[in-house]
């Protein structure tokens, strides 16, 4: 294979040390925190029927129209690599996967969208997401936002901004669409090609277009709440009141839409200035969808791990590599001791001690260099003379001091915290 063929496909990346330690830290923090909030993990397939996403997130969305990876299986069925996590979780719920009407679920894993690769945005990307099923409730929406803020802070991120808006309820849709179209009447020529198409099929998406001339036009429109019913406005006001009680700073952004059709009521996005133009690190909202004859409603969010890790790195958070360093490095000063030392190596690991050993039979000097490279705190050295006396040499790699001790004393010393 050529050098180019050995690289990951465009928009995808290998993850390895040292960056992977930061990923693992974020994932572990998330697992611990989500259990504290009462969420249970669910793992759904990476490959689903394409019709699931068309039905769940909307045929007119950019995700369905332009970004899904589609393929046919051997039975001729059209399949898609999952572009987001909510639809798959809701399919699992609708299939009878959960008999709890108000299940609290979370997921972690890769998603796929055929977007133009750029900083913080890949074609294979990873998300941590939650879904809290249950009827519409401002308190549930506020709790979900508070959880997401808590999770980002627990991961070590500060300095982010929370923007919030409302999509109202489906009954508000016709008046919202009519209001936008009226407001944009006669100015479609000032919009980009995508927005002219959106104006016909999904006018809300014009509001969050990033093209400067489209933003300038959208900024002249009144907030979408002006086209909504009183009930939708009261719901949104209550969410804002509860977030204030929770001491969560939030800004109402009347242009925030988010690109999936299943949203109702509260939607939000979290951005971080360290990410530059593509500054969204997380977002969420309340949703409602019909699957398998069931109406499913809940509130949830997703955090982009690539974006979060990039923001953490730019914010100065560094991965902790100490957890993967061996505490002990075992050195065979005599090749005849290899078997007995291998037994000791496994015994220490079974007692909870991180331990390593050069198994290639290199020289004593090379083995000590390996212990230094690995960052081991201790080296256990044994040659023919020590074996004859039934003892081991324990060397402190920081100070260089050495002690001679028998097996029982050695093991006791090494398993001490």
N, C-alpha and C positions, 0 to 999 in steps of 0.2 A: 504494500500500500504506500501511496505517496504521503508526504508530510501533511498535505492538505486533507487527505482522507483520514488521517489519524486525529484530526480535530473534531470537536463536537459539531453537530449541525448548526447553521446560523441561528442565533437567538437562544441557544441552549449552552449550558456550561457544566463542567465538572466541578464538584465541591470536595475540597480536601483540606488538610491541615495547612496553615493554622486557622484559616477562616472558619472551618467546620466546627471548631470549638465554640465559637460565638453562636453559630446556629444551634448547636446542641444545648447551650446554656439557655437561649430563648425558648426552645421547645420544652426544656425541663421546667423552667419557671412557669410557662403556660399550663403545663399538665397539673402542676401543684395548685395553681391558682384556680383553674377551672373546676377542679374537684371541690375546692373550698366553696365555690358558688353553686355546687350541686349539678354540674354538667357531666355527662358520661360520653365516652368516645364512641363514634361510629366510623367504620371504614367502608366506603363504597367503591365500586369499580372505577378505574380510570377511563374505561370504554363503556359508553352507554348508547342506546338508540338515539339517533339524531333527533327524532320526533320529540323526545323528552324536553330538549332545550328549546326547540321551536315553540312547543306548547307552554312551557314554564316561563321563559324569559322574554318571549315575544318575537314574532317573525320579522317585524320591522326594525329590530335592534341591530346595531352595528355588529354585535357579537355573532348573531345568526347570519346576517347578510354577508359579512366580509371576513370573519375571524376564526370560525370553527375549522378544525382539522377533520375532514370527512373521509370515510372509506367504506367499502362494502365488504361484508364478511362472506364466507363461502355460500351462504344461503341467499345472497343477494340483498340482504338487509342493509340499509344505510345506517352507519354507525358514526359516532363522533367521540374524539378525545374530549374529556370534560373541560369546558372553558371556565367553569365556576363550580362551587361546591353545594350551593343550596338546593338546586334541582335534584341532584342525586340523593341527598339526604331526605328530601320530601318524597321522592319516589319510594325510598325504603320505608318511610312511615306509612305512605298510602298502601303499600303492599302488605301491611300488617306487621311490619317490623317492630312497631311500638304500639302497645295497647293503651298507652297513657295519653290522654287528651292534651296534657300540658307537659310533654317531654322536654327535657333540657339536654341538648346534644352538642358535641363539638367534633371537629375533624381537623386533620393536618395532612398535607400532601401536595403533590404537583398538580397543576392545571396547565392547559395548553390553549394559546391563542396565536393565530398567524398574523401578528402585528409587526410593524417595522421595529426591529431591535434598536434600543437606545439605552442610555444609562438608567439603571433601575427597572427596566422593562424588558423582559425576555419572552420568547415564545413558549418555553417551558418555565413556569414560575411556580412558586410555592405559597400556600396560604395556611394560616390558622384561622378557623372560623367557628362561630357558634350559631345555634338555632334554638330559640326559646319559643316553643309552640304555645299558643293560647290566644284567647280573644283580645281584641284591641284594648289597650290600656296604656295611658300616659305613664303610669308608674313603671310598667314593664319596659317601656321604651327608655325611660330615664335610667333604670337599673342596668340595661344592656350597654348604654353609653358609658355609665360609670365603670362597668366591668372592663370595657375596652381601654378606657383611660388608665385604670388601675394596672392592667396587663402591660401596657406600654411603659408605664413608670417602673413597674417591677422588673422589666427587662433592662432598664437603665436609661430610657429615653426621656429627655425633658425638652422644653422649648417648642413643643408642637402646638398647632392651632386647630380648634374644633369649629367647623362650620355646619350649620343645620338649616333645614328647610322642611316643607311639607309637600306631599303629593296629593293631599286630600283623600277623598274616597272616589271609587269609580263613578258615582253619580255626578261628581264635580267635573268629570272629564270633558263632556261636550262643551260646557261653558268655558273651561280653561282653554281648550283647543280653539274655540271660536274667538276668545279674547286675544290669543296670541296671533292668530291669522289676521284679525282685524288690525291689531297694532302694527303688524308687518306689512299690511296692505300697501301695495305700490312701491315697496322697497326691496322686493325679492332680488332685483338686479344687483343690489349691494352685497348680497350673500354669496358665500362660496358655493361651489357646485354641490358638495354634500348637503349643505343646508337648504339649497333649493329643493333637493330631493326630500329632505326631512320635512320641509314645510308641507309637502303633500301627504306624507305617510306617517310622520311622527313629529309634530311641530315642537313638542317640549324639548327635543334634543337640540334645537337651534339655540336655546338659552345657554347651554354649557359648551358651545363650540369654542375652541381655543384660537381660531383664526381672528386676528385683530379687527378686521372690518366687521365680522359677524358679532364680535363682542360689543363693538360700538353701537351697532343697531339694537342688539338685545338690551343694552343698558338704558334705552329709551322707553322700554316697556314697563308698565306697572307691575308690582309683585303679583305672582300667580294667586296669592291668597285673596286678592280683590275679586277674583272670578269664582271663588269657592263659597260653599254654604257656611252659615254661622257655626254649625256643629264642627266642621273641620277646623275652623279658626280657633274655637274654644279648646279643642283637643290639643292643638299645637301650642297655644298659650299655656296650657297646663304642663306640658312637657318642659317648656322653658322655665316655668316657676319651680318645678321639681329639681331641675338641674341647678338652679340658683341656690336652692336649699342644700344641695349636695356640694356646693362650693366648686362647681365645675365651670370654668370660663367658657363661654360659647358665643359665637357671632351668628346672627341670622343672615343667611346669604340667599336672597330671593331668586338668584340665578342658578342655584344648585339643583340639579335634576337627577343625576345618576342614571346609568344607561340601560336599566332593565325594566321591563314593563310590569313586573309583578309587584312593584312597590306601591304601598298606600300609606297615608299619614306620614310619619316621621322618617326623614332620610338625613344622613349626615356624612361628612368626610373629614378626615384628619390629615393635615399636611405638616411638613417640616421644611424650614428654609434651607437646610443643608442639602436637600435633594435637587435644588435648582428648579428648572422649568417644570419637570415632571415631579411635583412635590407631594403628591398624595401617597401616604404610607398606609392608610387604612380607611375603611368606610363601612356603612351599614344602613339598615332601615327596616321598617315594618313592611311585610309582604302578605299577599293573599293569592292563592292559586288553586286551580281545579285539577286534580289528578286522580284517575281511577274512580271517578264518581264521588270523590270526597273533596270538600272545600277545606283547604289547609291554611291556617293563618298563624303568624308568629312574627318575631323580631329577631334580627341577627346581625352579625358583622363578619368581615373578613379582614385580616391583616396580611399584607404582602411581605413575605419574609425577606425577599431580595431587597426591597425598599427599606424595611426596618433595619436589617443588618448594615446596609450602606449608610443609613442615617446614624446608627450607633457608632460606626467607624469614624464618620466625619465629626461626630459629637465627642470623640475621644475615648470611647469605650473599647477596650482591647480584650481579646480572648484570653481566658485563663488556661494556660497549658500545664499548670502544676498537677492537675488531676490525672493526666495521662503519663506523667513521668513515673518510672519505677522507683519504689522506695529502696529496693535492694538490687544489686547486680552481683551475680555469682560468677566467680572467676576460678577456672580450673588451671592451677599452676602445673599440673601433671595430667596428661591426657588419660591416664589410667583412672583418674578420679571422675571422669565425665559421667559415668552411669550413676554413681552415688549422688553426685551433685544435681543431676537431673531429677532424681527422686526428691531431694531437698527442695529444689525449685518448685515442683508441683505441690509439695506439702505446704510450703509457705503460701502459695496462691490459694490453696483450699482453706487456709486460716485467715484469708482476707488481706494478705500482703501483696501489693503490686511488685512483681519481681521479674527480672530479665536475665538473659545469659547468652553469651556468644556460643552457638552450637557448631561452628565451623572448625573448631580445633586450632584457632590462631594462637600466636605467641602471647605470653603473659603481658607484655607491653601493649600489644594490640587490644587485648581484652580490657585493660585498664583505660585505654583511650575510649573504648566503646562505652565503658561505665560513665566516663566524663561526658561524652556526647549525649548519652541518654538522660543526664541530669540526676542520676541516682544519689540518694543521700548516704547510702552505705554500700560497701563492697565486701562480700564474703569470699575469702581466698583460702584455697586448700591445695596443697601439693602432697608429694609422697611423705615428707617429714611430718606434716600435720596429721596425715591419715594414720601413720604409724603410732602417733601419740593419742589418736582419737580426739583431736581438737580442730578448731577453725580459727582463722584470723579474721576479725571484724575491723574494717577500716572506715573511719569517718571521712567522707569525701570532702567535707568542708574544711576540716582542721588538719587532716592528714594523720591524726593519731590512730594507733592500732591497739587492739586488745586480743588476747588469746583466751578462748573459752570452749567449753564442751557443748555438745549439741543442745542439751536442755536449756542451758543458759543463753545460747545463741537465739534459739527460737523464742524464748520468753522476751528477750530484748527487742527482737524485730517485730513482734506482734503488739508491743506496747504502742499506744497512740502517740 
